[in-house]
Amino acid sequence: MTRPVAATRAAFRTLHQQGCFVLPNPWDIGSARMFQHLGFSALASTSSGYAWTTGRADYAVTRDDVLQHLTALCGAVDLPVNADFETGFAVAPAEVAANVELAIATGVAGLSIEDRDVADPSHLFETDFAVERLRAVRAAIDRSGQDVILVARTEGLLRDPDAVTPAIDKLVAFAEAGADCLFAPGIHKPADITALVRAVAPRPVNVLIMRPGLTVAELADLGVRRISIGGGLARVGWGAVLAAAEQIKAGSFDGLAGGATGKQMNDVFRDFA
C-alpha cells in the first residue's frame, strides 16, 4: 500500500475529534483488506483473533509475533490500524515503553495498553502502578515524535461486571496520565456508558461490542466516539467453519451452501493486486 504513515496517523487523529466511527478487528491480511474494501475508515487488531489464526489461545502469542503481525496489517491496507498491544508484553514501565517504541515502528496509528499483569492475566495492576506504566508509554510516544493515539484499558469489568465505578475511576486516572482514549471492555449499559463518557470528557471513549444490543446510532447519542468488535468477527467466521465442518463429519455437505462465492472473494482482493 502507498499511503504515507504520517497521513494515516493524522487521519486517525481526526476521526477521534468528532462523531462516532466503527473499528472492525481483522485477524489477518485478508480480513483487513476485506474491511477496507467494505469502506471502513480504520481498523483495530485483535489479540484473540490473531492468536487463533496461529493455532494458539489468546495471550499465548509473543511480543515478536505481534510486532510481525502489526507490520503485515499496516503494510497491507491504506487505513489506520490501532494495535491491540495487550499488556505491553512486560511489567516494568521502562520495558513496556521500550516495547511500545517497537510497536510504533510497525506503522500503527494507535495502540492500547491493558492494566492486566502479563505474568498472571487474572491479576490487574493497582491504579498507581498502572498509571506509572502509562506515563512511561506516554513519554515514549512523545519522544518518538510520532502522532500515535494512546488507548488506556482497564479489564476490571471482565472480572466483575458490576464494578463500574472503580473502572471509571481508574480510567479517569489514566486520562490524567496522558491517555488519548479510554476503554473499559465489558461496559454495556447506557447509563454506565454515559457516566464514563462524562467522567473522562473531552477525551474520547471506545466501547467494545461483545453482544447484539445497542446500535451505532444509539452509542453515538451516548457520546461514544469509537466502537470496536474485538474477536467478535473472528468468532463469527470460526463459528461458521465449525458448523459446516461438523455437518461434513456427520456426512452432509449442506453447510457449504452459506459460503461466499469464489467470484465474490476474487472481486474483493483483485482491488489490491
C-alpha positions in Angstrom: 0.0 0.0 0.0 1.2 3.5 -0.6 -0.5 5.9 1.9 2.2 7.6 4.0 2.3 6.6 7.6 2.1 10.3 8.8 -1.1 10.8 6.7 -2.6 7.7 8.1 -1.9 8.7 11.7 -3.3 12.2 11.0 -6.5 10.8 9.6 -6.8 8.6 12.7 -6.4 11.5 15.0 -9.1 13.4 13.1 -11.5 10.5 13.5 -11.3 10.9 17.3 -12.2 14.6 17.3 -15.9 14.3 16.5 -18.7 11.9 15.5 -18.5 8.2 16.0 -16.8 5.5 14.0 -16.5 1.7 14.0 -13.3 -0.2 14.1 -13.7 -3.7 12.8 -11.0 -6.1 14.0 -9.2 -8.0 11.3 -7.2 -11.1 12.2 -5.0 -11.4 9.1 -4.2 -9.6 5.9 -7.3 -11.0 4.0 -9.8 -9.8 6.6 -8.0 -6.4 6.8 -8.3 -5.9 3.1 -11.9 -7.1 3.2 -12.8 -4.4 5.7 -11.1 -1.7 3.7 -13.0 -2.9 0.6 -16.2 -2.5 2.6 -15.5 1.1 3.3 -14.5 1.2 6.9 -12.3 4.2 7.9 -10.0 2.5 10.3 -9.1 -0.9 11.7 -8.0 -2.4 15.1 -6.1 -5.6 15.5 -7.5 -8.3 17.8 -5.2 -10.3 20.1 -7.6 -13.3 20.3 -8.4 -13.3 16.6 -4.8 -13.3 15.6 -3.8 -15.9 18.2 -6.5 -18.3 16.8 -5.0 -18.0 13.3 -1.8 -19.3 14.7 -3.5 -22.2 16.4 -2.9 -20.7 19.9 -5.1 -19.3 22.7 -5.4 -15.6 23.4 -2.4 -14.3 25.3 -0.3 -17.2 24.1 1.5 -15.2 21.3 4.8 -13.4 21.9 5.7 -9.8 21.5 7.7 -10.5 18.3 4.7 -12.5 16.9 2.5 -9.4 17.4 5.1 -7.0 16.0 5.3 -9.1 12.9 1.5 -9.3 12.6 1.1 -5.5 13.1 3.8 -4.8 10.4 1.9 -7.1 8.0 -1.5 -5.4 8.7 -0.2 -1.9 8.4 1.6 -2.7 5.1 -1.5 -4.4 3.6 -4.0 -1.6 3.8 -4.2 2.2 3.5 -6.3 2.5 6.7 -5.1 3.5 10.1 -4.5 0.5 12.3 -5.0 0.6 16.1 -2.9 -2.1 17.8 -4.2 -4.4 20.5 -0.9 -4.4 22.3 -2.2 -6.4 25.3 -0.2 -5.5 28.4 2.7 -4.2 26.5 4.4 -7.6 26.9 6.3 -6.5 30.0 5.6 -5.4 33.6 8.2 -2.8 34.4 7.3 0.7 33.0 10.6 1.1 31.2 10.3 -2.3 29.5 6.7 -1.5 28.4 7.9 1.8 27.0 10.7 0.0 25.0 8.2 -2.4 23.5 5.9 0.4 22.6 8.7 2.0 20.7 8.9 -1.2 18.7 5.2 -1.1 18.1 5.3 2.4 16.8 7.9 1.3 14.2 5.4 -1.1 12.7 3.3 1.8 11.4 0.3 1.7 13.7 -1.7 4.8 14.2 -2.8 3.9 17.8 -2.2 1.3 20.4 -3.9 0.1 23.5 -2.3 -0.9 26.8 -4.1 -3.0 29.4 -3.8 -3.0 33.2 -3.6 -6.8 33.2 -0.4 -8.4 34.5 1.4 -10.2 31.7 2.7 -12.8 34.1 -0.8 -13.5 35.6 -3.7 -12.5 33.3 -6.1 -13.0 36.2 -4.4 -10.1 38.1 -4.9 -6.4 37.4 -2.3 -3.8 38.4 -3.2 -1.4 41.1 -4.1 2.1 39.8 -0.8 3.7 40.9 1.4 1.2 39.2 -0.9 1.1 36.1 -0.6 4.9 35.9 3.2 4.7 36.2 3.3 2.3 33.2 1.0 4.6 31.2 3.2 7.6 31.9 6.2 5.7 30.6 4.3 4.8 27.5 3.1 8.4 27.0 6.7 9.6 27.3 7.9 7.0 24.8 5.3 8.1 22.2 6.2 11.8 22.8 9.9 11.1 22.4 9.2 9.3 19.1 7.7 12.4 17.6 5.0 10.2 16.0 1.3 11.0 16.3 0.2 7.7 17.7 -3.0 7.5 19.8 -2.6 6.0 23.2 -5.6 4.0 24.3 -5.7 3.0 28.0 -7.7 0.0 29.0 -8.9 -1.4 32.3 -10.0 -5.0 32.2 -11.8 -4.8 35.6 -15.3 -5.3 34.2 -14.3 -8.6 32.6 -13.7 -9.8 36.1 -16.6 -8.1 37.9 -19.3 -6.7 35.6 -20.7 -4.7 38.5 -17.5 -2.9 39.3 -18.4 0.1 37.1 -17.4 2.9 39.5 -13.9 1.5 40.2 -13.4 1.0 36.4 -14.4 4.6 35.7 -12.2 5.9 38.5 -9.3 4.0 37.1 -9.9 5.4 33.6 -10.0 9.0 34.9 -6.6 8.4 36.4 -5.4 7.0 33.1 -6.7 10.1 31.3 -4.8 12.3 33.7 -1.7 10.2 33.0 -1.9 11.2 29.3 -4.1 8.6 27.6 -5.7 9.9 24.4 -8.7 7.5 24.5 -10.3 5.4 27.3 -11.6 1.9 27.1 -13.3 -0.5 29.6 -14.2 -3.8 27.9 -17.4 -5.1 29.4 -19.3 -1.8 29.8 -22.6 -2.0 28.0 -25.5 -0.4 30.0 -26.4 3.1 28.5 -26.3 4.8 31.9 -22.8 3.4 32.6 -21.5 4.4 29.2 -22.9 7.9 29.7 -21.2 8.1 33.1 -17.9 7.1 31.6 -18.1 9.5 28.7 -18.8 12.4 31.1 -16.1 11.4 33.6 -13.2 11.4 31.0 -14.5 14.2 28.8 -13.3 15.7 26.5 -11.2 12.6 25.8 -12.9 10.0 23.5 -14.3 6.7 24.8 -14.1 3.3 23.0 -16.8 0.8 23.6 -16.3 -2.9 22.8 -19.3 -4.6 21.4 -19.5 -8.1 22.9 -23.1 -9.0 22.1 -26.0 -7.7 20.0 -27.8 -4.8 21.5 -27.1 -1.1 21.1 -26.7 0.3 17.6 -24.1 2.6 16.3 -26.6 5.5 16.3 -27.5 4.8 19.9 -23.9 4.6 21.0 -23.2 7.8 19.2 -26.1 9.5 21.0 -24.5 8.4 24.3 -21.3 10.3 23.3 -19.2 7.3 22.3 -16.5 8.3 19.8 -15.3 4.8 18.6 -16.7 1.3 18.6 -14.6 -1.9 18.3 -15.6 -5.6 17.9 -12.6 -7.4 19.4 -12.6 -11.0 18.4 -16.3 -11.0 17.6 -16.0 -11.2 13.8 -13.3 -13.8 14.1 -15.6 -15.9 16.2 -18.4 -15.5 13.6 -16.0 -16.8 11.0 -14.8 -19.7 13.1 -18.4 -20.5 14.2 -19.4 -20.9 10.5 -16.5 -23.1 9.8 -17.1 -25.3 12.9 -20.8 -25.7 12.0 -20.0 -26.6 8.4 -17.2 -29.0 9.3 -19.3 -30.7 11.9 -22.0 -31.3 9.2 -19.4 -32.7 6.9 -18.1 -35.0 9.6 -21.7 -36.2 10.1 -21.9 -36.9 6.3 -23.6 -33.8 4.9 -22.2 -31.0 2.8 -25.2 -28.7 3.2 -23.2 -26.3 5.3 -21.1 -25.3 2.2 -24.2 -23.5 0.8 -23.7 -20.5 3.1 -20.2 -19.6 1.8 -19.3 -16.6 -0.3 -18.7 -17.5 -4.0 -15.2 -17.6 -5.4 -16.1 -14.7 -7.7 -17.1 -12.5 -4.7 -13.9 -13.2 -2.9 -11.7 -12.6 -6.0 -13.5 -9.4 -6.8 -12.7 -8.1 -3.4 -9.0 -9.0 -3.4 -8.5 -8.0 -7.1 -8.6 -4.4 -5.8 -5.3 -5.0 -4.1 -3.4 -6.6 -7.0 
